[in-house]
Amino acid sequence: MGLILKYNIRNLFVRRVSTLMTLAGIAMVVAVFLVLMALAQGILSIGEVTGDPNQAIILQKGTNAETSSGIRDEAADQVENIAAIPRDAAGPVVSRDLFIVIMLTRIGGGSPVNVVVRGVTPRAFDVHAEVRVDGGRRPKGNEIVVGRAIASRFEKLGVGDKVRFGRRDWTVVGHFDAGGASWESEIWADLTELQADARRGNSVSSLYVRLNRPEDLGTINDALAAVSDTKELKAMSVRDYFAGQTGTARALQVVGGFITFLLSLGAGLGAMNTMYAAIGNRAREIGTLRALGFGRFVILASFLFESALIGLAGGLLGCLIALPVNGLQTGTMNWVSFSESAFRFQITPLMLAFGLAIGGFVGALGGFLPALAAARRPILASLRAT
């Protein structure tokens, strides 16, 4: 068997042009697949890393986004008095947030893009422990801090810059990191100042709560339903809330799979054409192998191995072509909040393994019928071929 496998490997280099063309076609399939999946994974990761099981968000019932939610101060006060809400020396561990959307211009110009501005109190940094201001300080007055994911993508968001939105100029006093969470696509401002600017002085968009344990979520919802001021509110896991905003990624995965399927058909036909040509040119060699005692199954397996090897080489090349996009930062529209969400392309080891598998499968699939034809060819007919 070792002899025939060496024979197959040697013949890959005899027909270099056709082999390279087939390999390139399969590489394109794998590269497109990986780029689309990396894009989808980058969007999905926002929901996966935003929040933890001990974080909850409280919104107005009938809404699925902070953009359309409103909670009056009286209701927020009632929420803070719920027994299941954790407390520390500073009081209830609850962050009152105001969510508005503004328009900013990307660096390099182009049409303005929607960006989230979140009004927060110092409590926000207790509830969202993953948020760290590591380039400046926390905001006060008409000051803002900017998530690192958008700080380098939009104009006038450097520390010390002034940016105008609403009815005033705001000074950037810091940047913050949140481990890839959704907050990195936001601008945070002092809640009181943003309420005054947006004329929302007696209400907020949402309440974020740090729970003692995930099971307390049900207790909080029961408590909300029992009080007239809060019966129109609902609590849910922060992770579930943001996971629900990544529908674009699911659609991309479906589209990516369909595109990969279509491209695989073309690459498979290319592999089939290459193998048919190889078999046609090696008819006498196949006859000689049969005459030396190699059975039909061995011939079939050897040519399948040859075509799968081309596919694996193409898959490897496709992985190498796609790898440079890993970690590349970009942004997309969040169709729930209608604002910019920044993320990074993410190529995982599992994706690379799947890409290699796709390459090998496409190569083997394209080589199956030619290999079967080679195995079925009569010995005398092969030896007499010219």
Contacts in CASP RR format, 6 or more apart in sequence:
PFRMAT RR
TARGET T0000
AUTHOR 0000-0000-0000
METHOD contacts of the structure
MODEL  1
MGLILKYNIRNLFVRRVSTLMTLAGIAMVVAVFLVLMALAQGILSIGEVT
GDPNQAIILQKGTNAETSSGIRDEAADQVENIAAIPRDAAGPVVSRDLFI
VIMLTRIGGGSPVNVVVRGVTPRAFDVHAEVRVDGGRRPKGNEIVVGRAI
ASRFEKLGVGDKVRFGRRDWTVVGHFDAGGASWESEIWADLTELQADARR
GNSVSSLYVRLNRPEDLGTINDALAAVSDTKELKAMSVRDYFAGQTGTAR
ALQVVGGFITFLLSLGAGLGAMNTMYAAIGNRAREIGTLRALGFGRFVIL
ASFLFESALIGLAGGLLGCLIALPVNGLQTGTMNWVSFSESAFRFQITPL
MLAFGLAIGGFVGALGGFLPALAAARRPILASLRAT
1 298 0 8 1.000
4 289 0 8 1.000
4 294 0 8 1.000
4 298 0 8 1.000
4 299 0 8 1.000
4 302 0 8 1.000
5 302 0 8 1.000
5 305 0 8 1.000
7 285 0 8 1.000
7 289 0 8 1.000
7 302 0 8 1.000
8 302 0 8 1.000
8 303 0 8 1.000
8 305 0 8 1.000
8 306 0 8 1.000
8 309 0 8 1.000
9 306 0 8 1.000
9 309 0 8 1.000
11 278 0 8 1.000
11 282 0 8 1.000
11 306 0 8 1.000
12 19 0 8 1.000
12 306 0 8 1.000
12 309 0 8 1.000
12 310 0 8 1.000
13 19 0 8 1.000
15 274 0 8 1.000
15 277 0 8 1.000
15 278 0 8 1.000
15 281 0 8 1.000
18 273 0 8 1.000
18 274 0 8 1.000
18 277 0 8 1.000
18 278 0 8 1.000
19 274 0 8 1.000
19 310 0 8 1.000
21 270 0 8 1.000
21 274 0 8 1.000
22 267 0 8 1.000
22 270 0 8 1.000
22 271 0 8 1.000
22 273 0 8 1.000
22 274 0 8 1.000
22 310 0 8 1.000
22 311 0 8 1.000
22 363 0 8 1.000
23 310 0 8 1.000
23 311 0 8 1.000
23 313 0 8 1.000
23 314 0 8 1.000
23 317 0 8 1.000
24 314 0 8 1.000
24 317 0 8 1.000
25 266 0 8 1.000
25 267 0 8 1.000
25 270 0 8 1.000
25 314 0 8 1.000
26 267 0 8 1.000
26 268 0 8 1.000
26 271 0 8 1.000
26 310 0 8 1.000
26 311 0 8 1.000
26 314 0 8 1.000
26 315 0 8 1.000
26 317 0 8 1.000
26 318 0 8 1.000
26 359 0 8 1.000
26 360 0 8 1.000
26 362 0 8 1.000
26 363 0 8 1.000
27 314 0 8 1.000
27 315 0 8 1.000
27 317 0 8 1.000
27 318 0 8 1.000
27 321 0 8 1.000
28 263 0 8 1.000
28 267 0 8 1.000
28 318 0 8 1.000
29 260 0 8 1.000
29 263 0 8 1.000
29 264 0 8 1.000
29 267 0 8 1.000
29 358 0 8 1.000
29 359 0 8 1.000
29 362 0 8 1.000
30 314 0 8 1.000
30 315 0 8 1.000
30 317 0 8 1.000
30 318 0 8 1.000
30 319 0 8 1.000
30 321 0 8 1.000
30 322 0 8 1.000
30 355 0 8 1.000
30 356 0 8 1.000
30 358 0 8 1.000
30 359 0 8 1.000
31 318 0 8 1.000
31 319 0 8 1.000
31 321 0 8 1.000
31 322 0 8 1.000
32 256 0 8 1.000
32 259 0 8 1.000
32 260 0 8 1.000
32 263 0 8 1.000
33 256 0 8 1.000
33 257 0 8 1.000
33 259 0 8 1.000
33 260 0 8 1.000
33 263 0 8 1.000
33 354 0 8 1.000
33 355 0 8 1.000
33 358 0 8 1.000
34 318 0 8 1.000
34 319 0 8 1.000
34 322 0 8 1.000
34 347 0 8 1.000
34 351 0 8 1.000
34 352 0 8 1.000
34 355 0 8 1.000
35 322 0 8 1.000
35 325 0 8 1.000
35 345 0 8 1.000
36 252 0 8 1.000
36 253 0 8 1.000
36 255 0 8 1.000
36 256 0 8 1.000
36 257 0 8 1.000
36 259 0 8 1.000
36 260 0 8 1.000
37 253 0 8 1.000
37 256 0 8 1.000
37 347 0 8 1.000
37 351 0 8 1.000
38 322 0 8 1.000
38 325 0 8 1.000
38 326 0 8 1.000
38 345 0 8 1.000
38 346 0 8 1.000
38 347 0 8 1.000
38 351 0 8 1.000
39 249 0 8 1.000
39 252 0 8 1.000
39 345 0 8 1.000
40 249 0 8 1.000
40 250 0 8 1.000
40 252 0 8 1.000
40 253 0 8 1.000
40 256 0 8 1.000
41 249 0 8 1.000
41 345 0 8 1.000
41 346 0 8 1.000
41 347 0 8 1.000
41 348 0 8 1.000
41 351 0 8 1.000
42 249 0 8 1.000
42 343 0 8 1.000
42 344 0 8 1.000
42 345 0 8 1.000
42 346 0 8 1.000
43 246 0 8 1.000
43 248 0 8 1.000
43 249 0 8 1.000
43 252 0 8 1.000
43 332 0 8 1.000
43 341 0 8 1.000
43 343 0 8 1.000
44 246 0 8 1.000
44 249 0 8 1.000
45 180 0 8 1.000
45 343 0 8 1.000
45 344 0 8 1.000
45 346 0 8 1.000
46 180 0 8 1.000
46 181 0 8 1.000
46 182 0 8 1.000
46 242 0 8 1.000
46 245 0 8 1.000
46 246 0 8 1.000
46 341 0 8 1.000
46 343 0 8 1.000
47 181 0 8 1.000
47 182 0 8 1.000
47 239 0 8 1.000
47 242 0 8 1.000
47 243 0 8 1.000
47 244 0 8 1.000
47 245 0 8 1.000
47 246 0 8 1.000
48 239 0 8 1.000
48 243 0 8 1.000
49 179 0 8 1.000
49 180 0 8 1.000
49 181 0 8 1.000
50 180 0 8 1.000
50 181 0 8 1.000
50 182 0 8 1.000
50 183 0 8 1.000
50 238 0 8 1.000
50 239 0 8 1.000
50 242 0 8 1.000
51 128 0 8 1.000
51 130 0 8 1.000
51 181 0 8 1.000
51 238 0 8 1.000
51 239 0 8 1.000
51 242 0 8 1.000
52 238 0 8 1.000
52 239 0 8 1.000
53 214 0 8 1.000
53 237 0 8 1.000
53 239 0 8 1.000
54 210 0 8 1.000
54 211 0 8 1.000
54 212 0 8 1.000
54 213 0 8 1.000
54 214 0 8 1.000
55 127 0 8 1.000
55 128 0 8 1.000
55 208 0 8 1.000
55 209 0 8 1.000
55 210 0 8 1.000
55 211 0 8 1.000
55 237 0 8 1.000
55 238 0 8 1.000
55 239 0 8 1.000
56 208 0 8 1.000
56 209 0 8 1.000
56 211 0 8 1.000
56 217 0 8 1.000
56 220 0 8 1.000
56 235 0 8 1.000
56 236 0 8 1.000
56 237 0 8 1.000
56 238 0 8 1.000
57 206 0 8 1.000
57 207 0 8 1.000
57 208 0 8 1.000
57 209 0 8 1.000
57 235 0 8 1.000
57 236 0 8 1.000
57 237 0 8 1.000
57 238 0 8 1.000
57 241 0 8 1.000
58 71 0 8 1.000
58 79 0 8 1.000
58 206 0 8 1.000
58 207 0 8 1.000
58 208 0 8 1.000
58 209 0 8 1.000
58 220 0 8 1.000
58 224 0 8 1.000
58 233 0 8 1.000
58 234 0 8 1.000
58 235 0 8 1.000
59 65 0 8 1.000
59 66 0 8 1.000
59 69 0 8 1.000
59 70 0 8 1.000
59 71 0 8 1.000
59 205 0 8 1.000
59 206 0 8 1.000
59 233 0 8 1.000
59 234 0 8 1.000
59 236 0 8 1.000
60 68 0 8 1.000
60 69 0 8 1.000
60 70 0 8 1.000
60 71 0 8 1.000
60 232 0 8 1.000
60 233 0 8 1.000
60 234 0 8 1.000
61 232 0 8 1.000
61 233 0 8 1.000
61 234 0 8 1.000
62 234 0 8 1.000
63 69 0 8 1.000
64 336 0 8 1.000
65 245 0 8 1.000
65 336 0 8 1.000
65 337 0 8 1.000
66 97 0 8 1.000
66 99 0 8 1.000
66 205 0 8 1.000
66 206 0 8 1.000
66 337 0 8 1.000
67 99 0 8 1.000
67 101 0 8 1.000
67 205 0 8 1.000
67 336 0 8 1.000
67 337 0 8 1.000
67 338 0 8 1.000
69 99 0 8 1.000
69 205 0 8 1.000
69 206 0 8 1.000
70 203 0 8 1.000
70 204 0 8 1.000
70 205 0 8 1.000
70 206 0 8 1.000
71 203 0 8 1.000
71 204 0 8 1.000
71 205 0 8 1.000
71 206 0 8 1.000
71 207 0 8 1.000
71 233 0 8 1.000
72 202 0 8 1.000
72 203 0 8 1.000
72 229 0 8 1.000
73 202 0 8 1.000
73 203 0 8 1.000
73 204 0 8 1.000
74 229 0 8 1.000
75 229 0 8 1.000
75 230 0 8 1.000
75 232 0 8 1.000
75 233 0 8 1.000
76 94 0 8 1.000
76 96 0 8 1.000
76 204 0 8 1.000
76 207 0 8 1.000
78 227 0 8 1.000
78 229 0 8 1.000
78 230 0 8 1.000
79 85 0 8 1.000
79 94 0 8 1.000
79 207 0 8 1.000
79 209 0 8 1.000
79 224 0 8 1.000
79 230 0 8 1.000
79 233 0 8 1.000
80 91 0 8 1.000
80 92 0 8 1.000
80 94 0 8 1.000
81 92 0 8 1.000
82 220 0 8 1.000
82 223 0 8 1.000
82 224 0 8 1.000
83 223 0 8 1.000
84 211 0 8 1.000
84 212 0 8 1.000
84 216 0 8 1.000
84 219 0 8 1.000
84 220 0 8 1.000
84 223 0 8 1.000
85 92 0 8 1.000
85 93 0 8 1.000
85 94 0 8 1.000
85 209 0 8 1.000
85 220 0 8 1.000
86 92 0 8 1.000
86 93 0 8 1.000
86 209 0 8 1.000
86 210 0 8 1.000
86 211 0 8 1.000
86 212 0 8 1.000
87 93 0 8 1.000
88 126 0 8 1.000
90 123 0 8 1.000
90 126 0 8 1.000
93 123 0 8 1.000
93 126 0 8 1.000
93 127 0 8 1.000
93 209 0 8 1.000
93 210 0 8 1.000
94 123 0 8 1.000
94 127 0 8 1.000
94 207 0 8 1.000
94 208 0 8 1.000
94 209 0 8 1.000
95 120 0 8 1.000
95 121 0 8 1.000
95 123 0 8 1.000
95 124 0 8 1.000
95 126 0 8 1.000
95 127 0 8 1.000
95 128 0 8 1.000
95 207 0 8 1.000
95 208 0 8 1.000
95 209 0 8 1.000
96 120 0 8 1.000
96 121 0 8 1.000
96 123 0 8 1.000
96 191 0 8 1.000
96 204 0 8 1.000
96 207 0 8 1.000
97 118 0 8 1.000
97 119 0 8 1.000
97 120 0 8 1.000
97 124 0 8 1.000
97 191 0 8 1.000
97 204 0 8 1.000
97 205 0 8 1.000
97 206 0 8 1.000
97 207 0 8 1.000
97 208 0 8 1.000
98 118 0 8 1.000
98 119 0 8 1.000
98 191 0 8 1.000
98 194 0 8 1.000
98 195 0 8 1.000
98 198 0 8 1.000
98 200 0 8 1.000
98 204 0 8 1.000
98 205 0 8 1.000
99 116 0 8 1.000
99 117 0 8 1.000
99 118 0 8 1.000
99 119 0 8 1.000
99 205 0 8 1.000
99 206 0 8 1.000
99 337 0 8 1.000
100 116 0 8 1.000
100 117 0 8 1.000
100 119 0 8 1.000
100 194 0 8 1.000
100 198 0 8 1.000
101 114 0 8 1.000
101 115 0 8 1.000
101 116 0 8 1.000
101 117 0 8 1.000
101 337 0 8 1.000
101 338 0 8 1.000
101 339 0 8 1.000
102 114 0 8 1.000
102 115 0 8 1.000
102 117 0 8 1.000
102 165 0 8 1.000
102 166 0 8 1.000
102 187 0 8 1.000
103 112 0 8 1.000
103 113 0 8 1.000
103 114 0 8 1.000
103 115 0 8 1.000
103 165 0 8 1.000
104 112 0 8 1.000
104 113 0 8 1.000
104 115 0 8 1.000
104 154 0 8 1.000
104 155 0 8 1.000
104 157 0 8 1.000
104 163 0 8 1.000
104 165 0 8 1.000
105 112 0 8 1.000
105 113 0 8 1.000
105 154 0 8 1.000
105 155 0 8 1.000
106 113 0 8 1.000
106 153 0 8 1.000
106 154 0 8 1.000
106 155 0 8 1.000
107 152 0 8 1.000
107 153 0 8 1.000
107 154 0 8 1.000
107 155 0 8 1.000
108 155 0 8 1.000
109 155 0 8 1.000
113 154 0 8 1.000
113 340 0 8 1.000
114 333 0 8 1.000
114 338 0 8 1.000
114 339 0 8 1.000
114 340 0 8 1.000
115 150 0 8 1.000
115 154 0 8 1.000
115 185 0 8 1.000
115 186 0 8 1.000
115 187 0 8 1.000
115 339 0 8 1.000
115 340 0 8 1.000
116 185 0 8 1.000
116 186 0 8 1.000
116 187 0 8 1.000
116 337 0 8 1.000
116 339 0 8 1.000
116 340 0 8 1.000
117 144 0 8 1.000
117 165 0 8 1.000
117 186 0 8 1.000
117 187 0 8 1.000
117 188 0 8 1.000
117 189 0 8 1.000
117 194 0 8 1.000
118 124 0 8 1.000
118 183 0 8 1.000
118 186 0 8 1.000
118 187 0 8 1.000
118 188 0 8 1.000
118 189 0 8 1.000
119 188 0 8 1.000
119 189 0 8 1.000
119 190 0 8 1.000
119 191 0 8 1.000
119 194 0 8 1.000
119 195 0 8 1.000
120 188 0 8 1.000
120 189 0 8 1.000
120 190 0 8 1.000
120 191 0 8 1.000
121 190 0 8 1.000
121 191 0 8 1.000
122 138 0 8 1.000
124 131 0 8 1.000
124 188 0 8 1.000
124 208 0 8 1.000
125 131 0 8 1.000
125 133 0 8 1.000
125 138 0 8 1.000
126 210 0 8 1.000
127 208 0 8 1.000
127 209 0 8 1.000
127 210 0 8 1.000
128 178 0 8 1.000
128 183 0 8 1.000
128 208 0 8 1.000
129 210 0 8 1.000
130 178 0 8 1.000
130 179 0 8 1.000
130 181 0 8 1.000
130 183 0 8 1.000
131 176 0 8 1.000
131 177 0 8 1.000
131 178 0 8 1.000
131 181 0 8 1.000
131 183 0 8 1.000
132 176 0 8 1.000
132 177 0 8 1.000
132 178 0 8 1.000
133 145 0 8 1.000
133 174 0 8 1.000
133 175 0 8 1.000
133 176 0 8 1.000
134 175 0 8 1.000
134 176 0 8 1.000
134 177 0 8 1.000
135 159 0 8 1.000
135 174 0 8 1.000
135 175 0 8 1.000
135 176 0 8 1.000
136 145 0 8 1.000
136 159 0 8 1.000
136 173 0 8 1.000
136 174 0 8 1.000
136 175 0 8 1.000
137 145 0 8 1.000
137 173 0 8 1.000
137 174 0 8 1.000
138 145 0 8 1.000
138 173 0 8 1.000
139 145 0 8 1.000
139 173 0 8 1.000
139 174 0 8 1.000
139 188 0 8 1.000
139 189 0 8 1.000
139 190 0 8 1.000
140 190 0 8 1.000
141 190 0 8 1.000
141 192 0 8 1.000
141 193 0 8 1.000
142 168 0 8 1.000
142 169 0 8 1.000
142 170 0 8 1.000
142 171 0 8 1.000
142 190 0 8 1.000
142 193 0 8 1.000
143 170 0 8 1.000
143 171 0 8 1.000
143 172 0 8 1.000
143 173 0 8 1.000
143 189 0 8 1.000
143 190 0 8 1.000
144 163 0 8 1.000
144 170 0 8 1.000
144 171 0 8 1.000
144 172 0 8 1.000
144 173 0 8 1.000
144 187 0 8 1.000
144 188 0 8 1.000
144 189 0 8 1.000
145 172 0 8 1.000
145 173 0 8 1.000
145 174 0 8 1.000
145 175 0 8 1.000
145 176 0 8 1.000
145 187 0 8 1.000
145 188 0 8 1.000
146 157 0 8 1.000
146 158 0 8 1.000
146 172 0 8 1.000
146 174 0 8 1.000
146 175 0 8 1.000
146 176 0 8 1.000
146 187 0 8 1.000
146 188 0 8 1.000
147 175 0 8 1.000
147 176 0 8 1.000
147 177 0 8 1.000
147 178 0 8 1.000
147 183 0 8 1.000
147 184 0 8 1.000
147 185 0 8 1.000
147 186 0 8 1.000
147 187 0 8 1.000
147 188 0 8 1.000
148 175 0 8 1.000
148 176 0 8 1.000
148 177 0 8 1.000
148 184 0 8 1.000
149 180 0 8 1.000
149 184 0 8 1.000
149 185 0 8 1.000
149 329 0 8 1.000
149 342 0 8 1.000
149 343 0 8 1.000
150 157 0 8 1.000
150 184 0 8 1.000
150 185 0 8 1.000
150 186 0 8 1.000
150 187 0 8 1.000
150 340 0 8 1.000
150 342 0 8 1.000
151 157 0 8 1.000
151 158 0 8 1.000
151 175 0 8 1.000
152 329 0 8 1.000
153 329 0 8 1.000
153 331 0 8 1.000
153 340 0 8 1.000
153 342 0 8 1.000
155 163 0 8 1.000
156 162 0 8 1.000
156 163 0 8 1.000
156 172 0 8 1.000
157 163 0 8 1.000
157 172 0 8 1.000
157 187 0 8 1.000
158 172 0 8 1.000
158 175 0 8 1.000
159 172 0 8 1.000
159 173 0 8 1.000
159 174 0 8 1.000
159 175 0 8 1.000
160 171 0 8 1.000
160 172 0 8 1.000
160 173 0 8 1.000
161 171 0 8 1.000
161 172 0 8 1.000
162 169 0 8 1.000
162 170 0 8 1.000
162 171 0 8 1.000
162 172 0 8 1.000
163 169 0 8 1.000
163 170 0 8 1.000
163 172 0 8 1.000
164 170 0 8 1.000
166 197 0 8 1.000
166 198 0 8 1.000
167 197 0 8 1.000
168 197 0 8 1.000
170 189 0 8 1.000
176 183 0 8 1.000
176 184 0 8 1.000
176 188 0 8 1.000
177 184 0 8 1.000
178 184 0 8 1.000
180 343 0 8 1.000
182 242 0 8 1.000
182 245 0 8 1.000
182 341 0 8 1.000
184 342 0 8 1.000
185 339 0 8 1.000
185 340 0 8 1.000
185 341 0 8 1.000
185 342 0 8 1.000
191 204 0 8 1.000
194 200 0 8 1.000
195 201 0 8 1.000
195 204 0 8 1.000
208 238 0 8 1.000
209 220 0 8 1.000
209 235 0 8 1.000
211 217 0 8 1.000
211 220 0 8 1.000
214 237 0 8 1.000
217 235 0 8 1.000
217 236 0 8 1.000
217 237 0 8 1.000
218 235 0 8 1.000
220 235 0 8 1.000
221 234 0 8 1.000
221 235 0 8 1.000
223 230 0 8 1.000
224 230 0 8 1.000
224 231 0 8 1.000
224 233 0 8 1.000
224 234 0 8 1.000
224 235 0 8 1.000
225 231 0 8 1.000
244 336 0 8 1.000
245 334 0 8 1.000
245 335 0 8 1.000
245 336 0 8 1.000
245 337 0 8 1.000
247 335 0 8 1.000
248 332 0 8 1.000
248 333 0 8 1.000
248 334 0 8 1.000
248 335 0 8 1.000
260 358 0 8 1.000
264 358 0 8 1.000
264 362 0 8 1.000
267 362 0 8 1.000
267 363 0 8 1.000
268 362 0 8 1.000
268 363 0 8 1.000
268 365 0 8 1.000
268 366 0 8 1.000
269 366 0 8 1.000
270 366 0 8 1.000
271 307 0 8 1.000
271 310 0 8 1.000
271 311 0 8 1.000
271 362 0 8 1.000
271 363 0 8 1.000
271 365 0 8 1.000
271 366 0 8 1.000
271 367 0 8 1.000
272 366 0 8 1.000
272 367 0 8 1.000
272 369 0 8 1.000
272 370 0 8 1.000
274 307 0 8 1.000
274 310 0 8 1.000
275 303 0 8 1.000
275 306 0 8 1.000
275 307 0 8 1.000
275 366 0 8 1.000
275 367 0 8 1.000
275 370 0 8 1.000
275 371 0 8 1.000
276 370 0 8 1.000
276 373 0 8 1.000
278 306 0 8 1.000
278 370 0 8 1.000
279 286 0 8 1.000
279 303 0 8 1.000
279 370 0 8 1.000
279 371 0 8 1.000
279 373 0 8 1.000
279 374 0 8 1.000
280 385 0 8 1.000
283 377 0 8 1.000
283 381 0 8 1.000
283 382 0 8 1.000
283 385 0 8 1.000
284 382 0 8 1.000
284 383 0 8 1.000
284 385 0 8 1.000
286 299 0 8 1.000
286 374 0 8 1.000
286 377 0 8 1.000
286 382 0 8 1.000
287 377 0 8 1.000
287 379 0 8 1.000
287 382 0 8 1.000
287 383 0 8 1.000
288 382 0 8 1.000
288 383 0 8 1.000
289 299 0 8 1.000
290 296 0 8 1.000
290 299 0 8 1.000
290 379 0 8 1.000
290 382 0 8 1.000
291 379 0 8 1.000
291 383 0 8 1.000
295 375 0 8 1.000
296 375 0 8 1.000
296 376 0 8 1.000
297 375 0 8 1.000
299 371 0 8 1.000
299 374 0 8 1.000
299 375 0 8 1.000
300 371 0 8 1.000
300 372 0 8 1.000
300 374 0 8 1.000
300 375 0 8 1.000
301 371 0 8 1.000
302 371 0 8 1.000
303 367 0 8 1.000
303 370 0 8 1.000
303 371 0 8 1.000
303 374 0 8 1.000
303 375 0 8 1.000
304 364 0 8 1.000
304 367 0 8 1.000
304 368 0 8 1.000
304 371 0 8 1.000
307 363 0 8 1.000
307 364 0 8 1.000
307 366 0 8 1.000
307 367 0 8 1.000
307 368 0 8 1.000
307 370 0 8 1.000
307 371 0 8 1.000
308 360 0 8 1.000
308 363 0 8 1.000
308 364 0 8 1.000
310 363 0 8 1.000
311 359 0 8 1.000
311 360 0 8 1.000
311 362 0 8 1.000
311 363 0 8 1.000
311 364 0 8 1.000
312 356 0 8 1.000
312 359 0 8 1.000
312 360 0 8 1.000
314 359 0 8 1.000
315 355 0 8 1.000
315 356 0 8 1.000
315 358 0 8 1.000
315 359 0 8 1.000
315 360 0 8 1.000
316 356 0 8 1.000
318 355 0 8 1.000
319 352 0 8 1.000
319 355 0 8 1.000
319 356 0 8 1.000
322 347 0 8 1.000
323 347 0 8 1.000
325 345 0 8 1.000
325 347 0 8 1.000
326 345 0 8 1.000
326 346 0 8 1.000
326 347 0 8 1.000
327 344 0 8 1.000
327 345 0 8 1.000
327 346 0 8 1.000
328 344 0 8 1.000
328 345 0 8 1.000
329 342 0 8 1.000
329 343 0 8 1.000
329 344 0 8 1.000
330 342 0 8 1.000
330 343 0 8 1.000
330 344 0 8 1.000
330 345 0 8 1.000
331 340 0 8 1.000
331 341 0 8 1.000
331 342 0 8 1.000
331 343 0 8 1.000
332 340 0 8 1.000
332 341 0 8 1.000
332 343 0 8 1.000
333 339 0 8 1.000
333 340 0 8 1.000
333 341 0 8 1.000
334 340 0 8 1.000
334 341 0 8 1.000
END
